[in-house]
Amino acid sequence: MLLLWLPNVRCRRCLLREVRVNYFPTVAAKFLVRHPCGVAESVRSILTDNSREHFVALYLDGNHAVVAYSIVAIGCANMVSVHPREIFQRALLVGAVSLLISHNHPSDSLVPSTDDLQMTTKLNDCAKLLGLKLLDHVIVGTEGYSSLPDDHPDLFG
């Protein structure tokens, strides 16, 4: 039992939130992600609305099989706001060893913005701190994709 001491607060009962995770077996086969093209295909299959930016995380086991995915955030036509807490909380809950992140550009531009590059650096630093490996950040357009480690290897060093 956790007891909290709060000076000058009259509280006989403190409530704490309990988090429970339930794992359900699935008959669907896990799929392996070996190339950014596979990430792009997966993200396109997840997203049905390409009019707004969506930020997606794919959580992987030690064999690079996808164990879970999450649409972390939905933004507007030209931006999406993401906090590392939302990504890594889910990664830890599903027992991920590594992860891939991706977001779409409704404009079909595959050029990463300054914000995209800064967020990738921040998320990579957070992943290292937690003992996870950020493998890739893929920007997805209607037809093409861009892999940040290919174009900006310094972000993943």
VMD Tcl script that builds the backbone (N, CA, C; Angstrom):
set m [mol new atoms 471]
animate dup $m
set s [atomselect $m all]
$s set {name element resname resid chain x y z} {
  {N N MET 1 A 0.841 -1.173 0.000}
  {CA C MET 1 A 0.000 0.000 0.000}
  {C C MET 1 A 0.884 1.233 0.000}
  {N N LEU 2 A 0.557 2.190 -0.815}
  {CA C LEU 2 A 1.312 3.429 -0.918}
  {C C LEU 2 A 0.619 4.507 -0.112}
  {N N LEU 3 A 1.360 5.087 0.823}
  {CA C LEU 3 A 0.816 6.168 1.625}
  {C C LEU 3 A 1.484 7.470 1.226}
  {N N LEU 4 A 0.702 8.476 1.033}
  {CA C LEU 4 A 1.233 9.780 0.662}
  {C C LEU 4 A 1.111 10.727 1.838}
  {N N TRP 5 A 2.186 11.426 2.159}
  {CA C TRP 5 A 2.145 12.423 3.217}
  {C C TRP 5 A 2.060 13.790 2.586}
  {N N LEU 6 A 0.965 14.454 2.794}
  {CA C LEU 6 A 0.754 15.788 2.262}
  {C C LEU 6 A 0.575 16.735 3.434}
  {N N PRO 7 A 1.560 17.574 3.708}
  {CA C PRO 7 A 1.436 18.485 4.845}
  {C C PRO 7 A 0.297 19.481 4.617}
  {N N ASN 8 A -0.356 19.812 5.698}
  {CA C ASN 8 A -1.441 20.794 5.682}
  {C C ASN 8 A -2.637 20.370 4.835}
  {N N VAL 9 A -2.740 19.098 4.554}
  {CA C VAL 9 A -3.893 18.604 3.788}
  {C C VAL 9 A -4.603 17.570 4.648}
  {N N ARG 10 A -5.866 17.787 4.858}
  {CA C ARG 10 A -6.641 16.833 5.652}
  {C C ARG 10 A -7.275 15.819 4.713}
  {N N CYS 11 A -6.671 14.675 4.689}
  {CA C CYS 11 A -7.130 13.632 3.780}
  {C C CYS 11 A -6.996 12.302 4.493}
  {N N ARG 12 A -8.093 11.666 4.718}
  {CA C ARG 12 A -8.053 10.371 5.391}
  {C C ARG 12 A -7.913 9.238 4.368}
  {N N ARG 13 A -8.303 9.527 3.151}
  {CA C ARG 13 A -8.300 8.492 2.129}
  {C C ARG 13 A -7.730 9.072 0.844}
  {N N CYS 14 A -6.724 8.458 0.289}
  {CA C CYS 14 A -6.146 8.899 -0.979}
  {C C CYS 14 A -6.417 7.823 -2.020}
  {N N LEU 15 A -6.799 8.225 -3.182}
  {CA C LEU 15 A -7.109 7.293 -4.260}
  {C C LEU 15 A -5.966 7.272 -5.262}
  {N N LEU 16 A -5.605 6.080 -5.694}
  {CA C LEU 16 A -4.579 5.899 -6.707}
  {C C LEU 16 A -5.188 5.165 -7.891}
  {N N ARG 17 A -4.721 5.506 -9.051}
  {CA C ARG 17 A -5.216 4.847 -10.257}
  {C C ARG 17 A -4.441 3.560 -10.480}
  {N N GLU 18 A -5.142 2.485 -10.756}
  {CA C GLU 18 A -4.526 1.208 -11.055}
  {C C GLU 18 A -4.647 0.962 -12.548}
  {N N VAL 19 A -3.545 0.547 -13.137}
  {CA C VAL 19 A -3.539 0.264 -14.563}
  {C C VAL 19 A -3.459 -1.240 -14.743}
  {N N ARG 20 A -4.332 -1.760 -15.552}
  {CA C ARG 20 A -4.357 -3.186 -15.819}
  {C C ARG 20 A -4.228 -3.396 -17.325}
  {N N VAL 21 A -3.392 -4.339 -17.684}
  {CA C VAL 21 A -3.210 -4.671 -19.089}
  {C C VAL 21 A -3.679 -6.095 -19.289}
  {N N ASN 22 A -4.563 -6.288 -20.229}
  {CA C ASN 22 A -5.041 -7.628 -20.570}
  {C C ASN 22 A -4.481 -8.016 -21.932}
  {N N TYR 23 A -3.894 -9.185 -22.016}
  {CA C TYR 23 A -3.370 -9.686 -23.276}
  {C C TYR 23 A -4.323 -10.747 -23.801}
  {N N PHE 24 A -4.703 -10.617 -25.037}
  {CA C PHE 24 A -5.594 -11.579 -25.661}
  {C C PHE 24 A -4.863 -12.268 -26.801}
  {N N PRO 25 A -4.973 -13.581 -26.897}
  {CA C PRO 25 A -4.334 -14.275 -28.016}
  {C C PRO 25 A -5.017 -13.889 -29.323}
  {N N THR 26 A -4.239 -13.915 -30.358}
  {CA C THR 26 A -4.785 -13.579 -31.664}
  {C C THR 26 A -4.471 -14.691 -32.651}
  {N N VAL 27 A -5.345 -14.889 -33.581}
  {CA C VAL 27 A -5.098 -15.889 -34.611}
  {C C VAL 27 A -4.392 -15.272 -35.804}
  {N N ALA 28 A -4.342 -13.948 -35.846}
  {CA C ALA 28 A -3.651 -13.272 -36.941}
  {C C ALA 28 A -2.150 -13.467 -36.784}
  {N N ALA 29 A -1.502 -13.776 -37.877}
  {CA C ALA 29 A -0.061 -13.969 -37.844}
  {C C ALA 29 A 0.641 -12.627 -37.696}
  {N N LYS 30 A 1.713 -12.635 -36.913}
  {CA C LYS 30 A 2.525 -11.432 -36.818}
  {C C LYS 30 A 3.218 -11.223 -38.156}
  {N N PHE 31 A 3.435 -9.978 -38.503}
  {CA C PHE 31 A 4.156 -9.744 -39.739}
  {C C PHE 31 A 5.464 -9.038 -39.443}
  {N N LEU 32 A 6.472 -9.377 -40.223}
  {CA C LEU 32 A 7.798 -8.818 -40.050}
  {C C LEU 32 A 7.934 -7.542 -40.865}
  {N N VAL 33 A 8.668 -6.602 -40.329}
  {CA C VAL 33 A 8.956 -5.369 -41.052}
  {C C VAL 33 A 10.463 -5.310 -41.245}
  {N N ARG 34 A 10.886 -5.417 -42.480}
  {CA C ARG 34 A 12.319 -5.445 -42.790}
  {C C ARG 34 A 12.780 -4.234 -43.594}
  {N N HIS 35 A 11.843 -3.441 -44.099}
  {CA C HIS 35 A 12.203 -2.348 -44.997}
  {C C HIS 35 A 11.199 -1.215 -44.820}
  {N N PRO 36 A 11.616 0.033 -45.041}
  {CA C PRO 36 A 10.683 1.160 -44.936}
  {C C PRO 36 A 9.455 1.027 -45.836}
  {N N CYS 37 A 9.598 0.311 -46.936}
  {CA C CYS 37 A 8.458 0.090 -47.836}
  {C C CYS 37 A 7.352 -0.671 -47.097}
  {N N GLY 38 A 7.747 -1.636 -46.271}
  {CA C GLY 38 A 6.766 -2.389 -45.494}
  {C C GLY 38 A 6.081 -1.520 -44.461}
  {N N VAL 39 A 6.830 -0.585 -43.871}
  {CA C VAL 39 A 6.241 0.364 -42.926}
  {C C VAL 39 A 5.210 1.215 -43.650}
  {N N ALA 40 A 5.581 1.737 -44.809}
  {CA C ALA 40 A 4.669 2.595 -45.583}
  {C C ALA 40 A 3.391 1.849 -45.951}
  {N N GLU 41 A 3.524 0.603 -46.385}
  {CA C GLU 41 A 2.340 -0.192 -46.740}
  {C C GLU 41 A 1.450 -0.420 -45.522}
  {N N SER 42 A 2.070 -0.732 -44.387}
  {CA C SER 42 A 1.298 -0.956 -43.159}
  {C C SER 42 A 0.546 0.294 -42.744}
  {N N VAL 43 A 1.232 1.436 -42.789}
  {CA C VAL 43 A 0.602 2.694 -42.378}
  {C C VAL 43 A -0.539 3.052 -43.324}
  {N N ARG 44 A -0.347 2.867 -44.609}
  {CA C ARG 44 A -1.430 3.148 -45.569}
  {C C ARG 44 A -2.642 2.265 -45.303}
  {N N SER 45 A -2.410 1.014 -44.894}
  {CA C SER 45 A -3.538 0.117 -44.621}
  {C C SER 45 A -4.272 0.503 -43.334}
  {N N ILE 46 A -3.560 1.114 -42.395}
  {CA C ILE 46 A -4.158 1.533 -41.132}
  {C C ILE 46 A -4.972 2.808 -41.307}
  {N N LEU 47 A -4.452 3.727 -42.090}
  {CA C LEU 47 A -5.080 5.043 -42.229}
  {C C LEU 47 A -6.120 5.032 -43.338}
  {N N THR 48 A -7.301 5.461 -42.987}
  {CA C THR 48 A -8.361 5.537 -43.993}
  {C C THR 48 A -8.621 6.979 -44.416}
  {N N ASP 49 A -8.139 7.925 -43.626}
  {CA C ASP 49 A -8.370 9.345 -43.889}
  {C C ASP 49 A -7.031 10.013 -44.144}
  {N N ASN 50 A -6.788 10.411 -45.377}
  {CA C ASN 50 A -5.520 11.037 -45.718}
  {C C ASN 50 A -5.643 12.553 -45.804}
  {N N SER 51 A -6.719 13.113 -45.292}
  {CA C SER 51 A -6.886 14.568 -45.361}
  {C C SER 51 A -6.222 15.272 -44.188}
  {N N ARG 52 A -5.828 14.502 -43.154}
  {CA C ARG 52 A -5.143 15.067 -41.992}
  {C C ARG 52 A -3.915 14.223 -41.679}
  {N N GLU 53 A -2.960 14.831 -41.004}
  {CA C GLU 53 A -1.774 14.080 -40.611}
  {C C GLU 53 A -2.113 13.143 -39.456}
  {N N HIS 54 A -1.583 11.924 -39.547}
  {CA C HIS 54 A -1.728 10.915 -38.497}
  {C C HIS 54 A -0.334 10.460 -38.104}
  {N N PHE 55 A -0.113 10.292 -36.818}
  {CA C PHE 55 A 1.166 9.790 -36.325}
  {C C PHE 55 A 0.937 8.377 -35.811}
  {N N VAL 56 A 1.681 7.426 -36.367}
  {CA C VAL 56 A 1.485 6.003 -36.078}
  {C C VAL 56 A 2.781 5.421 -35.525}
  {N N ALA 57 A 2.661 4.552 -34.540}
  {CA C ALA 57 A 3.811 3.821 -34.009}
  {C C ALA 57 A 3.568 2.327 -34.198}
  {N N LEU 58 A 4.586 1.637 -34.674}
  {CA C LEU 58 A 4.562 0.181 -34.778}
  {C C LEU 58 A 5.532 -0.351 -33.735}
  {N N TYR 59 A 5.053 -1.241 -32.872}
  {CA C TYR 59 A 5.860 -1.785 -31.783}
  {C C TYR 59 A 6.318 -3.189 -32.148}
  {N N LEU 60 A 7.622 -3.441 -32.010}
  {CA C LEU 60 A 8.213 -4.679 -32.504}
  {C C LEU 60 A 8.817 -5.518 -31.384}
  {N N ASP 61 A 8.846 -6.832 -31.608}
  {CA C ASP 61 A 9.529 -7.730 -30.681}
  {C C ASP 61 A 10.977 -7.892 -31.142}
  {N N GLY 62 A 11.698 -8.820 -30.535}
  {CA C GLY 62 A 13.108 -9.016 -30.857}
  {C C GLY 62 A 13.387 -9.511 -32.263}
  {N N ASN 63 A 12.369 -10.077 -32.907}
  {CA C ASN 63 A 12.515 -10.570 -34.280}
  {C C ASN 63 A 12.023 -9.572 -35.315}
  {N N HIS 64 A 11.708 -8.380 -34.890}
  {CA C HIS 64 A 11.141 -7.322 -35.738}
  {C C HIS 64 A 9.747 -7.660 -36.247}
  {N N ALA 65 A 9.044 -8.485 -35.493}
  {CA C ALA 65 A 7.646 -8.755 -35.810}
  {C C ALA 65 A 6.795 -7.715 -35.090}
  {N N VAL 66 A 5.803 -7.207 -35.768}
  {CA C VAL 66 A 4.928 -6.200 -35.180}
  {C C VAL 66 A 4.026 -6.875 -34.157}
  {N N VAL 67 A 4.127 -6.447 -32.888}
  {CA C VAL 67 A 3.281 -7.008 -31.840}
  {C C VAL 67 A 2.080 -6.110 -31.569}
  {N N ALA 68 A 2.182 -4.835 -31.939}
  {CA C ALA 68 A 1.076 -3.896 -31.747}
  {C C ALA 68 A 1.355 -2.643 -32.567}
  {N N TYR 69 A 0.300 -1.895 -32.807}
  {CA C TYR 69 A 0.463 -0.584 -33.419}
  {C C TYR 69 A -0.516 0.365 -32.752}
  {N N SER 70 A -0.247 1.642 -32.919}
  {CA C SER 70 A -1.111 2.643 -32.318}
  {C C SER 70 A -1.150 3.885 -33.199}
  {N N ILE 71 A -2.351 4.398 -33.425}
  {CA C ILE 71 A -2.475 5.730 -34.015}
  {C C ILE 71 A -2.332 6.671 -32.825}
  {N N VAL 72 A -1.163 7.225 -32.673}
  {CA C VAL 72 A -0.819 8.001 -31.483}
  {C C VAL 72 A -1.528 9.349 -31.467}
  {N N ALA 73 A -1.619 9.984 -32.644}
  {CA C ALA 73 A -2.235 11.310 -32.703}
  {C C ALA 73 A -2.768 11.579 -34.098}
  {N N ILE 74 A -3.807 12.397 -34.151}
  {CA C ILE 74 A -4.377 12.862 -35.415}
  {C C ILE 74 A -4.332 14.380 -35.367}
  {N N GLY 75 A -3.757 14.967 -36.391}
  {CA C GLY 75 A -3.599 16.416 -36.428}
  {C C GLY 75 A -4.519 17.080 -37.425}
  {N N CYS 76 A -4.000 18.093 -38.080}
  {CA C CYS 76 A -4.767 18.807 -39.099}
  {C C CYS 76 A -4.092 18.585 -40.452}
  {N N ALA 77 A -4.384 19.417 -41.405}
  {CA C ALA 77 A -3.906 19.203 -42.772}
  {C C ALA 77 A -2.387 19.264 -42.906}
  {N N ASN 78 A -1.712 20.039 -42.058}
  {CA C ASN 78 A -0.273 20.183 -42.255}
  {C C ASN 78 A 0.565 20.001 -40.992}
  {N N MET 79 A -0.010 19.454 -39.922}
  {CA C MET 79 A 0.781 19.175 -38.724}
  {C C MET 79 A 0.059 18.204 -37.795}
  {N N VAL 80 A 0.859 17.556 -36.955}
  {CA C VAL 80 A 0.326 16.699 -35.906}
  {C C VAL 80 A 1.229 16.874 -34.685}
  {N N SER 81 A 0.614 16.994 -33.533}
  {CA C SER 81 A 1.361 17.207 -32.297}
  {C C SER 81 A 1.452 15.892 -31.533}
  {N N VAL 82 A 2.673 15.530 -31.156}
  {CA C VAL 82 A 2.907 14.249 -30.489}
  {C C VAL 82 A 3.783 14.479 -29.261}
  {N N HIS 83 A 3.468 13.784 -28.189}
  {CA C HIS 83 A 4.302 13.831 -26.994}
  {C C HIS 83 A 4.944 12.460 -26.805}
  {N N PRO 84 A 6.235 12.407 -26.490}
  {CA C PRO 84 A 6.913 11.114 -26.316}
  {C C PRO 84 A 6.216 10.191 -25.316}
  {N N ARG 85 A 5.622 10.749 -24.289}
  {CA C ARG 85 A 4.938 9.939 -23.268}
  {C C ARG 85 A 3.892 9.025 -23.906}
  {N N GLU 86 A 3.157 9.538 -24.880}
  {CA C GLU 86 A 2.091 8.758 -25.522}
  {C C GLU 86 A 2.652 7.582 -26.317}
  {N N ILE 87 A 3.814 7.761 -26.883}
  {CA C ILE 87 A 4.429 6.704 -27.691}
  {C C ILE 87 A 5.044 5.633 -26.796}
  {N N PHE 88 A 5.836 6.065 -25.817}
  {CA C PHE 88 A 6.614 5.110 -25.030}
  {C C PHE 88 A 5.818 4.421 -23.933}
  {N N GLN 89 A 4.756 5.035 -23.470}
  {CA C GLN 89 A 3.892 4.347 -22.510}
  {C C GLN 89 A 3.341 3.077 -23.157}
  {N N ARG 90 A 2.891 3.195 -24.374}
  {CA C ARG 90 A 2.339 2.037 -25.086}
  {C C ARG 90 A 3.421 1.015 -25.405}
  {N N ALA 91 A 4.617 1.495 -25.764}
  {CA C ALA 91 A 5.725 0.579 -26.068}
  {C C ALA 91 A 6.056 -0.286 -24.861}
  {N N LEU 92 A 6.093 0.319 -23.686}
  {CA C LEU 92 A 6.409 -0.430 -22.472}
  {C C LEU 92 A 5.282 -1.390 -22.095}
  {N N LEU 93 A 4.042 -0.965 -22.299}
  {CA C LEU 93 A 2.908 -1.824 -21.948}
  {C C LEU 93 A 2.852 -3.099 -22.791}
  {N N VAL 94 A 3.235 -3.009 -24.058}
  {CA C VAL 94 A 3.171 -4.197 -24.922}
  {C C VAL 94 A 4.476 -4.980 -24.921}
  {N N GLY 95 A 5.478 -4.502 -24.175}
  {CA C GLY 95 A 6.748 -5.219 -24.098}
  {C C GLY 95 A 7.583 -5.106 -25.349}
  {N N ALA 96 A 7.496 -3.994 -26.042}
  {CA C ALA 96 A 8.258 -3.805 -27.276}
  {C C ALA 96 A 9.756 -3.725 -26.990}
  {N N VAL 97 A 10.546 -4.203 -27.942}
  {CA C VAL 97 A 11.999 -4.109 -27.882}
  {C C VAL 97 A 12.470 -2.939 -28.743}
  {N N SER 98 A 11.743 -2.698 -29.808}
  {CA C SER 98 A 12.067 -1.600 -30.713}
  {C C SER 98 A 10.773 -1.060 -31.302}
  {N N LEU 99 A 10.885 0.045 -31.990}
  {CA C LEU 99 A 9.698 0.626 -32.592}
  {C C LEU 99 A 10.034 1.373 -33.862}
  {N N LEU 100 A 9.012 1.531 -34.667}
  {CA C LEU 100 A 9.060 2.321 -35.893}
  {C C LEU 100 A 7.988 3.382 -35.771}
  {N N ILE 101 A 8.305 4.588 -36.171}
  {CA C ILE 101 A 7.290 5.639 -36.165}
  {C C ILE 101 A 7.077 6.119 -37.587}
  {N N SER 102 A 5.900 6.634 -37.820}
  {CA C SER 102 A 5.565 7.085 -39.156}
  {C C SER 102 A 4.461 8.120 -39.075}
  {N N HIS 103 A 4.446 9.000 -40.026}
  {CA C HIS 103 A 3.302 9.901 -40.174}
  {C C HIS 103 A 3.114 10.207 -41.643}
  {N N ASN 104 A 1.896 10.550 -41.974}
  {CA C ASN 104 A 1.587 10.837 -43.372}
  {C C ASN 104 A 1.659 12.340 -43.621}
  {N N HIS 105 A 1.913 12.686 -44.853}
  {CA C HIS 105 A 1.834 14.074 -45.309}
  {C C HIS 105 A 0.714 14.135 -46.347}
  {N N PRO 106 A -0.432 14.690 -45.992}
  {CA C PRO 106 A -1.535 14.786 -46.948}
  {C C PRO 106 A -1.171 15.553 -48.213}
  {N N SER 107 A -0.172 16.431 -48.117}
  {CA C SER 107 A 0.270 17.206 -49.290}
  {C C SER 107 A 1.062 16.344 -50.265}
  {N N ASP 108 A 1.414 15.128 -49.870}
  {CA C ASP 108 A 2.246 14.197 -50.633}
  {C C ASP 108 A 3.706 14.616 -50.724}
  {N N SER 109 A 4.097 15.677 -50.039}
  {CA C SER 109 A 5.509 16.041 -49.959}
  {C C SER 109 A 6.198 15.037 -49.046}
  {N N LEU 110 A 7.315 14.512 -49.494}
  {CA C LEU 110 A 8.050 13.534 -48.698}
  {C C LEU 110 A 9.250 14.153 -48.001}
  {N N VAL 111 A 9.351 15.471 -48.061}
  {CA C VAL 111 A 10.450 16.192 -47.430}
  {C C VAL 111 A 10.105 16.438 -45.966}
  {N N PRO 112 A 10.969 16.004 -45.034}
  {CA C PRO 112 A 10.674 16.221 -43.613}
  {C C PRO 112 A 10.806 17.697 -43.245}
  {N N SER 113 A 9.907 18.147 -42.400}
  {CA C SER 113 A 9.976 19.520 -41.918}
  {C C SER 113 A 11.013 19.604 -40.799}
  {N N THR 114 A 11.344 20.816 -40.409}
  {CA C THR 114 A 12.244 21.015 -39.274}
  {C C THR 114 A 11.653 20.381 -38.025}
  {N N ASP 115 A 10.341 20.517 -37.844}
  {CA C ASP 115 A 9.667 19.893 -36.695}
  {C C ASP 115 A 9.774 18.373 -36.743}
  {N N ASP 116 A 9.670 17.791 -37.926}
  {CA C ASP 116 A 9.816 16.338 -38.078}
  {C C ASP 116 A 11.199 15.891 -37.613}
  {N N LEU 117 A 12.223 16.619 -38.015}
  {CA C LEU 117 A 13.597 16.264 -37.663}
  {C C LEU 117 A 13.842 16.437 -36.153}
  {N N GLN 118 A 13.328 17.516 -35.594}
  {CA C GLN 118 A 13.492 17.746 -34.159}
  {C C GLN 118 A 12.763 16.681 -33.338}
  {N N MET 119 A 11.564 16.330 -33.757}
  {CA C MET 119 A 10.800 15.304 -33.040}
  {C C MET 119 A 11.507 13.954 -33.123}
  {N N THR 120 A 12.073 13.628 -34.263}
  {CA C THR 120 A 12.789 12.360 -34.419}
  {C C THR 120 A 13.977 12.296 -33.464}
  {N N THR 121 A 14.720 13.388 -33.371}
  {CA C THR 121 A 15.860 13.438 -32.452}
  {C C THR 121 A 15.396 13.248 -31.016}
  {N N LYS 122 A 14.332 13.931 -30.636}
  {CA C LYS 122 A 13.794 13.832 -29.277}
  {C C LYS 122 A 13.329 12.408 -28.969}
  {N N LEU 123 A 12.607 11.794 -29.915}
  {CA C LEU 123 A 12.102 10.436 -29.698}
  {C C LEU 123 A 13.236 9.418 -29.650}
  {N N ASN 124 A 14.269 9.620 -30.445}
  {CA C ASN 124 A 15.415 8.714 -30.419}
  {C C ASN 124 A 16.128 8.801 -29.071}
  {N N ASP 125 A 16.272 9.999 -28.543}
  {CA C ASP 125 A 16.885 10.175 -27.222}
  {C C ASP 125 A 16.047 9.490 -26.136}
  {N N CYS 126 A 14.736 9.638 -26.212}
  {CA C CYS 126 A 13.840 8.994 -25.240}
  {C C CYS 126 A 13.931 7.476 -25.335}
  {N N ALA 127 A 13.973 6.957 -26.545}
  {CA C ALA 127 A 14.065 5.505 -26.743}
  {C C ALA 127 A 15.347 4.965 -26.113}
  {N N LYS 128 A 16.457 5.638 -26.346}
  {CA C LYS 128 A 17.732 5.195 -25.773}
  {C C LYS 128 A 17.666 5.182 -24.252}
  {N N LEU 129 A 17.067 6.197 -23.674}
  {CA C LEU 129 A 16.945 6.298 -22.223}
  {C C LEU 129 A 16.171 5.111 -21.649}
  {N N LEU 130 A 15.163 4.636 -22.395}
  {CA C LEU 130 A 14.328 3.524 -21.936}
  {C C LEU 130 A 14.846 2.151 -22.360}
  {N N GLY 131 A 15.973 2.121 -23.077}
  {CA C GLY 131 A 16.521 0.847 -23.521}
  {C C GLY 131 A 15.813 0.286 -24.741}
  {N N LEU 132 A 15.138 1.131 -25.482}
  {CA C LEU 132 A 14.459 0.728 -26.711}
  {C C LEU 132 A 15.235 1.257 -27.903}
  {N N LYS 133 A 14.965 0.710 -29.060}
  {CA C LYS 133 A 15.637 1.134 -30.287}
  {C C LYS 133 A 14.603 1.720 -31.245}
  {N N LEU 134 A 14.788 2.983 -31.602}
  {CA C LEU 134 A 13.965 3.596 -32.639}
  {C C LEU 134 A 14.626 3.259 -33.966}
  {N N LEU 135 A 13.967 2.429 -34.758}
  {CA C LEU 135 A 14.569 1.920 -35.991}
  {C C LEU 135 A 14.401 2.846 -37.180}
  {N N ASP 136 A 13.267 3.538 -37.251}
  {CA C ASP 136 A 13.002 4.345 -38.443}
  {C C ASP 136 A 11.887 5.335 -38.166}
  {N N HIS 137 A 11.897 6.407 -38.916}
  {CA C HIS 137 A 10.777 7.347 -38.985}
  {C C HIS 137 A 10.478 7.490 -40.472}
  {N N VAL 138 A 9.321 7.018 -40.867}
  {CA C VAL 138 A 8.941 6.990 -42.281}
  {C C VAL 138 A 7.839 8.014 -42.516}
  {N N ILE 139 A 8.069 8.873 -43.502}
  {CA C ILE 139 A 7.037 9.823 -43.933}
  {C C ILE 139 A 6.338 9.205 -45.127}
  {N N VAL 140 A 5.026 9.130 -45.041}
  {CA C VAL 140 A 4.243 8.422 -46.046}
  {C C VAL 140 A 3.407 9.403 -46.855}
  {N N GLY 141 A 3.478 9.269 -48.175}
  {CA C GLY 141 A 2.599 9.992 -49.085}
  {C C GLY 141 A 1.639 9.004 -49.721}
  {N N THR 142 A 0.822 9.472 -50.623}
  {CA C THR 142 A -0.148 8.594 -51.277}
  {C C THR 142 A 0.536 7.451 -52.021}
  {N N GLU 143 A 1.610 7.762 -52.703}
  {CA C GLU 143 A 2.321 6.743 -53.483}
  {C C GLU 143 A 3.695 6.420 -52.903}
  {N N GLY 144 A 4.441 7.441 -52.508}
  {CA C GLY 144 A 5.821 7.232 -52.085}
  {C C GLY 144 A 6.000 7.283 -50.579}
  {N N TYR 145 A 7.250 7.182 -50.174}
  {CA C TYR 145 A 7.612 7.288 -48.762}
  {C C TYR 145 A 9.042 7.809 -48.672}
  {N N SER 146 A 9.394 8.296 -47.503}
  {CA C SER 146 A 10.745 8.767 -47.229}
  {C C SER 146 A 11.181 8.207 -45.880}
  {N N SER 147 A 12.352 7.594 -45.842}
  {CA C SER 147 A 12.895 7.022 -44.619}
  {C C SER 147 A 13.958 7.966 -44.071}
  {N N LEU 148 A 13.754 8.486 -42.870}
  {CA C LEU 148 A 14.686 9.453 -42.316}
  {C C LEU 148 A 16.091 8.905 -42.085}
  {N N PRO 149 A 16.279 7.639 -41.657}
  {CA C PRO 149 A 17.661 7.158 -41.528}
  {C C PRO 149 A 18.415 7.141 -42.857}
  {N N ASP 150 A 17.696 6.947 -43.961}
  {CA C ASP 150 A 18.355 6.966 -45.264}
  {C C ASP 150 A 18.808 8.375 -45.635}
  {N N ASP 151 A 17.951 9.356 -45.353}
  {CA C ASP 151 A 18.226 10.742 -45.752}
  {C C ASP 151 A 18.954 11.543 -44.671}
  {N N HIS 152 A 18.786 11.156 -43.410}
  {CA C HIS 152 A 19.377 11.879 -42.276}
  {C C HIS 152 A 19.944 10.883 -41.264}
  {N N PRO 153 A 21.029 10.160 -41.626}
  {CA C PRO 153 A 21.562 9.125 -40.724}
  {C C PRO 153 A 22.078 9.679 -39.404}
  {N N ASP 154 A 22.412 10.949 -39.365}
  {CA C ASP 154 A 22.905 11.556 -38.123}
  {C C ASP 154 A 21.858 11.565 -37.020}
  {N N LEU 155 A 20.573 11.518 -37.379}
  {CA C LEU 155 A 19.505 11.517 -36.380}
  {C C LEU 155 A 19.444 10.215 -35.590}
  {N N PHE 156 A 19.966 9.139 -36.150}
  {CA C PHE 156 A 19.852 7.824 -35.542}
  {C C PHE 156 A 21.183 7.285 -35.048}
  {N N GLY 157 A 22.178 8.154 -34.927}
  {CA C GLY 157 A 23.521 7.744 -34.509}
  {C C GLY 157 A 23.677 7.362 -33.096}
}
mol reanalyze $m
mol bondsrecalc $m
mol representation Tube
mol addrep $m
